């Protein structure tokens, strides 16, 4: 394996799979003697990079015009007829 001119290397697929390293996963390096160790970065509790990235991708993509009441009714499993009667 060779380091690119930008200082990058490709982590083999088998290692990415075993460590659960997905695109945009933060990693940490640790020096141990003349070796470097790589692992998923530790995140503060409640911080989900995957959820944050998903929301960033989806933000502004909705194309259905619904009122807040209609959206809440859907999340509660109510029918549209029930929300119109209110």
C-alpha positions in Angstrom: 0.0 0.0 0.0 1.3 3.4 -0.9 0.7 6.8 0.6 -0.6 9.4 -2.0 0.9 12.8 -2.5 -1.9 14.1 -0.3 -0.9 11.8 2.5 -3.9 9.4 2.0 -4.1 5.7 2.1 -7.0 3.4 1.3 -8.3 1.3 4.2 -8.9 -2.2 2.9 -12.6 -3.2 2.6 -12.2 -6.1 5.1 -10.8 -3.8 7.8 -13.5 -1.2 7.1 -16.2 -3.9 7.4 -14.7 -5.3 10.6 -14.5 -1.9 12.3 -17.8 -0.6 10.9 -16.1 2.3 9.1 -18.6 3.8 6.7 -18.1 6.9 4.6 -17.8 10.1 6.7 -16.9 8.0 9.8 -14.5 10.0 12.1 -11.4 8.0 13.0 -8.5 8.5 15.5 -4.9 7.5 15.2 -2.8 6.5 18.1 1.0 6.0 18.0 2.2 2.9 19.7 6.0 2.6 19.4 6.7 2.4 15.7 3.1 1.5 14.9 0.0 3.6 14.3 -3.4 2.3 15.4 -6.7 3.4 13.8 -10.1 3.2 15.4 -13.5 4.9 15.3 -13.4 8.3 17.0 -15.1 8.4 20.3 -18.2 10.6 20.2 -19.9 12.3 23.1 -23.1 10.6 24.2 -26.1 11.6 22.1 -23.9 12.7 19.1 -24.8 10.7 16.0 -22.8 11.6 12.9 -24.9 9.3 10.7 -28.1 10.9 11.9 -26.7 14.4 11.4 -25.5 13.6 7.9 -28.9 12.0 7.0 -30.7 15.2 8.1 -28.4 17.4 6.2 -29.0 15.4 3.0 -32.8 15.4 3.5 -33.2 19.0 4.6 -35.2 21.0 2.1 -36.2 18.0 -0.1 -39.9 17.7 0.9 -42.3 18.5 -1.9 -45.6 17.8 -0.2 -47.4 20.8 1.3 -48.9 19.7 4.6 -49.9 21.6 7.6 -48.3 20.8 11.0 -51.6 19.2 12.1 -51.6 16.9 9.1 -48.0 15.8 9.7 -48.7 15.2 13.4 -51.8 13.2 12.5 -49.8 11.0 10.2 -47.1 10.3 12.9 -49.9 9.4 15.3 -51.6 7.1 12.8 -54.7 9.2 12.5 -56.6 9.3 9.2 -56.9 12.5 7.2 -60.7 12.4 7.6 -60.3 12.5 11.4 -58.0 15.5 11.2 -60.4 17.5 9.0 -63.2 17.0 11.5 -61.2 18.9 14.3 
